[in-house]
């Protein structure tokens, strides 16, 4: 298998993708390309170079979070006039059920975080935010230093933290 991560295109074989979550399955099969075309998100695909079969994917989009959602130690030096702080939303991350346990989730996450750091070099970004859909996803993101926001069950990791371990 010859793997590559690239932007979603019409050449990718998405029809057989199954991560055992119908929302995530339907998103990649039916909605992702439309969101990309409307500039609502960027979608990156982990696939086999030869057959273009989607093994996993993630999405990134611009986002902001109310400053009161973040811990005081993160925002104490932020000007109070910034009610909403700039973030990047890692909106979806999914791996095909036949590919689980191979480390592809970690590979996709590291690729996403690397892209977020690159974006932050050109655009003000305080953190990367995720919206985990279950306890398993929360555990996954906690392993990489994401912090739970109790008021909305989202998680974040500061860009500075990512830069420190990059």
Secondary structure by P-SEA (a helix, b strand, c coil): cbbbbbcccccccccccccccaaaaaaaaccaaaaaaaccbbbbbbccccccccccbbbbbbbccccccccccccccccccccbbbbbbccbbbbcccccccaaaaaaaaaaaaaaaaaaacccccccccccccaaaaaaaaaabbbbcccccbbbbbaaaaaaac
